[in-house]
Every structure is written in C-alpha cells, then in structure tokens.
C-alpha cells in the first residue's frame, strides 16, 4: 500500500534519514521502533508531507502512485493523517468542533468516538480545549478525532506520549479500534509495549531500517541491540554483518 524507496533527508547537510526502504501492507498495524533521536518523527513528517520535510532523494508510493511531491493537503485528501507526538494545541474551540474539523464524513458519532477513548461524552463533547485539560486528555481527544476521521492510513507518532501507565492499555485499545475501523496504522514509538500491538514491526537507527519482521522478533532485537545502546545512530560494521 505504502512504499518508501531509498528515502534520504538532511538538515544543514547532516543526514537524518540515510536510505529508508520500507513497505507498509494494506490493513496492517506496522510499528517503527527506535530510540529517541533516531529520526522516527522525521520519518512520520516526511510521510505526511509536512512543510520543510521533503526528501532529498527517493520516492514515496501510495498504491503504486508517486506522492513524493504532494502537499499535506493532497495527502490528506488521499486518506493519510498524522497523530502528533504532542497533543492537540487548539485553544478556545469545543471538543465537538475540533472533531468536526478533523472528520472526513458528515455523519459522525462523536460521542461513540469519545467513549472508545475512555472519555465521558457528557463531560467532554461540549467543553472547551484549554490549559485545564491534561496532556493525557488532549491525547485521547486527538485519537478520538482520528477515529472520527476514519483515515486510510493513520500515522501515530508516539501515541502514548503524555499518557500514564494506567492509561497505556486504554490507548492500545484505541489503536486497535482505529485499525478495526479499517485504517492501516503506522505506529512510531520507542516503547516495546506499543510495538507489541503491531502485526509487523521495523527497527530504525542511523537513518536506515535495520530489520523488519514479527513484532516479537523486532522487540527482542531492539532490546538486545538498541535499547541500552551507547552509540545511538552509529551502526557498527559487525552489527550490519550480523543482520546480513
């Protein structure tokens, strides 16, 4: 469904993504697992087409068609959406209005979407987005909006950001709900617990995809090679030899 061929991206001549090759299958939950600072969020921004994040080389294909140079609006029209690492920052609008801005369909059950993320619609649907909301509440409102949007591809950047441990399983269930509704989900995370939700996973470091496979295998690889790594973004030759 979504293919990245030899994607390279630099900031001030410093390579952030060196040679990304990745294939996301239709209908799967695919986790991109890596430490902070390895380029995961940059990859999500490039997939969404955010301003300033055009790859220097390489192509992004959606259903075989080149979307590398399409704008964020054009990608959204094709059903791609991005859930930000930082929760929604809209101020002064109601939760209902925010969800209406996000939704692609005219008839949306906003109350049902809020209930699925564990928020009482009677308390939250008509309240205003302001600084009285916690980070976890804002994150769940954003995920509810993505549920309402029903995208073809949902890119979720650190979906557990701002969420306490108790709420982690609830967020995992919301991700499953987004997938169950028909979306292909790309999970960008450094958390093994989140990657474990996926049907496939990839390990990202040093601007390349090191390994792709079953989540359990990738989590084990991440735990043994990346999680306690003292040379982030520097893949040693012996490690590359081991992967070949």
Buried (B, 14 or more C-beta within 10 A) or exposed (E): BBBBBEBBBBEEEEBBBBBBBBBBEEEBBBBBBBBEEBBBBBBBBBBBBBEEBEBEEBBBBBEEEEBBEBEBEEBBEBBBBBBBBEBBEBEEBBBBBBBBEBBBEEEBEBBEBBBBBBBEBEEBBEBBBEEEBEEBBBBBBBBBBBBBBBBBBBBBBBBBBBBEEEBBEBBBBBBBBBBEBEBBBBBBBBBBBBBBBBBBBBBBBBBBBBBBEEBEBBBEBBEEBBBEBEEBBEBEEEBEEEEE
